[in-house]
Amino acid sequence: MKRLNYMVALSILVALILAMVAIVPASADKPVKWTDVSAFDFTYENCVQNGEPVIIPGHLEEIYSNTAFFDMDGNLTKVFSHARGTATLTYNGHILTMQDTMNNTITWPSETETIIKITGSQWFGTLPGHGPVVGIAGNLTILQTCPLEGGGDCQSETIKFSGMDFTNVEAICNYMLYGK
């Protein structure tokens, strides 16, 4: 009788293990993590002096901490990125520094579509005597559609934005051009 109980118990245990193995899906590839550093020059072209446009040079430095996620077949399904950076405008010895700290999630619902979700402070800058002059923060969702073949430009469309978005161009230009 004891032998039958062991056999029954062993059979039940094997059946349970087989059942658990059958219901546990094959795991996806492990996430891949990496860091990117981006630095480039740009221009701010919203200022006018004596009726002429003034081009103000800028420099951006950004650090991205990224994680890529894959499905069970090894296909990329999502990239999560934490970004932080500094953009600096410099003109006539006047400097405006803007900071950002944001999280980005990128997914691909189809072969031609990319959805980019951005959360956080995309840009924030203050000037003495003016307070905040640039503020873009909140939640932004962008749909980017690109043609499969034949090249062509990708099209981007804001699907959703909630938060704040302001730029005091007059204060920025007065400070950059005249130090006021």
N, C-alpha and C positions, 0 to 999 in steps of 0.2 A: 504494500500500500504506500509506503514511504517513497518507493521508487517511482510510482505513478504520480505522486504529488510533485516530485522533482521534475519529471518529464512534462507535466502540465505547466508547472511554473516556468521551466525553460522554454517551452513552446510559446507561452504567453509573452515572455520577455523577448524572444526572437521576433514574434509578430509585432510587438510594440516598436522595437528598433526598426524593423522594416517599414512600418507605417510612418514613423518619424522621418526616416530617410526619404520616403516617397513624397511627403508633403513639404519638405524643406527644399525650396528652389535652389538651383545652382546659383552660386554667388557671382555677382558682377565683378569685373576686374577692379582691383583696388584703386582708389583715387590717386591721382598724380599731383604732386605739389611742386610749385616753382615760384621764383621771384623774378620780376622784370623791372628794369629801371629805364625810364624814358626821359630824355632831355632834348628840347628843341627850341629854336627861336621862332617868334611870331611877331606880328605887328598889330597895334591898336590904331584904327583909322577913323575914329569918330570925332576927332578934334579939328577945329578950324581956327586959323589965326590970320588976320588981315584978309579974309575972304579966301584963303588958300587952305587946302587940306594939309594937316600935319600928321606925319606917320611917326608913331611912338613905338620904339622897339621894346619887345618883351622877351622874357625867357621863362620856360616852364620846365620843372623837374618833378617827376612823379615816380613813386615806388608802388608796385603792384605785388601783392601776395595772392597767388592764384591756386585754385584746386580744380582739377578736371575730373568729372565723373563719367563712368562708362556703363553701358548695359551688359547683359550676359554674353552678348556676341562680340564685345570689345569695341562697340561703336560709341563715340563721344556723345553724351546726352546733355551735359550741362557744364558750364564753367562758372565758378564763384570767384570773385575777385574783390579784395579789399584794397582800396587805393588811398594814398595820402600824398599830397604834393604842395608845391609852392609855385605861384606864377608872379613874376616881378615885371613891372613897367618902369623904365628909367628914361628920363628926359630932362635936360637942363639941370642936372644934379638933384632932381626930385624923383623919389621912389615911391611906388605904390606896390605893396606886397599883398597878395591874396592867397588864402589857404583853402585846401579842400580835404575832406575825409569822407569817403563814401564806399558803399558796397554795391557791387554790380553782379547780377545774375544773368547769364546768357544761355538761352535754350534755342533749339531748332525744331519748330513744329512741323516743318516740311523741308524739302531740298532747296526751296527758293526763299524761305522765310527765316528770319532771325528775330527773336524777341529779347530785348535788353531792358532789364529792370534796374533802375538806379535809385538807391536810398541813401540819404545823408546830406551833408553840406557839399554841394558841388563846387561852389566858390563863395568866399566871404572875405571882404576887405574893408578896412576902415581908414579914414584920414583924420589927422588932428584937426579939431574944430568942426568937423563935418559928421563924425560918427561913421556908421556903416554907409558905404557908397556902392558896394556890390554885394548882393545876397541872392544866391540861388540854392535853395535847400528844400527837401521834401522827398516825394516819391514820384518818379518819372518812369513811364513805360513807353518804349519806342518799338515799332515794328519796322524792320528793314526787309525789303523785298529785292532780290537780285535775280537777273535772268540766268537760267541754267546754262545756255549756250550762246555763242555769238558775242560774248562780251557785253557791253552796254553798262550803263550806270545803275547802281543800286538806288532805290528810292526809300527814303525814311519818312515815317509818319509818327507823330506823337499820338499814342492811344489814350494816355491818361497822365495828368499832372495834378498833384495836390501839394501845396506848400507855398513858399514865397519865391518871387522872382523879381528883383529890381536892380536897376543900374542907374545911378545918378551921373549921367554923362557930363552934365554941366560942372558938377563938383570935381569930377575926375580931370576934365580938361583944364579947368581953372587952376587946379593944383599942379598938374604936370607942366603946363605952359608958363604959369606965372607964380607958382608957389603959394597961391592963396587958398 
